[in-house]
Amino acid sequence: MIIIVYIAISIINKAVERFDLDKKFMDVLAVLSVLFIILTDFHILSVPFFPLLTYFTSFVSFAIIGYFLSNNSFIFNRISANKSVLILFASSLLLYSYYICTYVVPLSMLSSGFVYLGYFTVIILAISSLVFLLLNTLTEQRL
């Protein structure tokens, strides 16, 4: 998923330059993408044809969120690269451990088989965002 986002970011960057899209417009698209994933995770949006549509539009949502994360500076620009890598790594490791311990293991034990939550959920969005920021920070700082 992260590789797809990296490829999509270069395409989105070219489209933004070519069509002179405003930064605020892309920020609004990123917020709408996060809302879309939240609404589909909590099954608020449910239409008979919607699962297939959700599957394809969720990839676009992840690409837009990746574009937003890669082009905005966060608090990590104000602290050293080593500290930001450590914070991002620890946060992603803790969130992934939480996901495994609270979702995957209990549901797998109940169903007597391996169960995973799916790609387009809020916790997967958070884990993916943290890992993406970690890789982006490592790439920029060449650590």
N, C-alpha and C positions, 0 to 999 in steps of 0.2 A: 504494500500500500504506500509506503513512504517513497519508494522508487518512482511509483506512478505520480506522486505529488511533486517530486523533484522535476520530473519531465514536464508535467503540466505547468509548473511555475514559469519555466522558460517560455512556453507557449502563451501563457496569460500575460507575461511581461511584454512580449511582442505585440499582442493585441491591444494592451493598454497604451503602448507607444503609438501604434498605428492609428487607433481610433480616438486618441486624445481623451481617454476616460479620466474623470476626476478621481482623486484619491479618496474623497468622501464617498463617492459612489461605490468604490471597491470595499471600503469599510462597512458600508451598509449591506453589501452583498455578503460579507463575512459574517456579520451579525445574523442576517437572515439564514445563512447556512447553518449556523449553530442552532438557531431556533428550529429549523427544519429537522435536524438530527434529534433534538430534544423531543419534539412533538411526535416523531415517528417512534422513538424509543419508548415513550409512554403510551403508545397506541392511540393517540388523540386523532391522528389522521388515519382513517381506515375506510377505504373505498374498495369495491371488489377488484378493480384493476390496479390498485395502488401498490401491492408488493413488488411487481416488476418495475414500475415507475420509480419507486423508492430505491430499489437496488441501483439503478443507473444514475439517478440524480444524487445519490449519496456520494458517489465517487467525485462528481462535480463539486459537491459541497466540501469534501475533504481537500480538493485542489484549491478552491477559493480560500479556505481557512489557511492552508499552507502558504498561499501567496501573501495573505495578511500577516502571518507570523514571520515570513522571511523579509518583508519590506518595512516592518515597524521595529523601532528600537525599544527595548524594554529596560528594566532595571539592570539587566546584565551588562549594559554598556557603562554603567556607573561603578561597577565593581570589577575586580581583576578576572581575567579569563579562567584562571585555575579555580577560583571560588565559584564562578558561575557554572563551570562544568561539574564541580562537586555537588552543587545545589540541584542542578538538573538531573544528574545521575541518581542521587539519593531520592529525590522526589519521584522519579519514574520507577525506581526499584520498589519504593514503599507502596506506590499506587498499584503496581503490578502484583505485589505480594497480597495486597488487600483484595484485588480482583480474584486471584487464585484461591485465597483462603475463605472468602465470603460467597463466591459464586460458583467457581468451577468444582472445588472439592465437595462442598455439601450437595450440590445438584448431581454430581457424578455418583456419590454414595447412595443417594436416593433412587437413582435410575439404574444402578448397577452397570454403568457404562460411562464413557467419557462424554461430558457435556460442556459445550462452550457457549458463551453468551451471544456471539454474533459480531459482525464487523461494525455495524452502525448503531452503537449505543453511546451513551454519555461517557461512561468510564473508558471505553475504548478510544473515544475522541480525546479525552484528557491524557491517556497514556501515549497515544500517537502524537499529540501536540508536544508533550514533554520530550519524547524521543526525537522528534523533528527539531525542536529547539536545541537539544543536545548535539545532534549531528551538525546543525547549522553553526553552532558556536565552535565546535571542533574544526569545521571546515574554514571558518573565517579566521580563527586564531592560529591555525595550522599546528595544533598541539599533538 
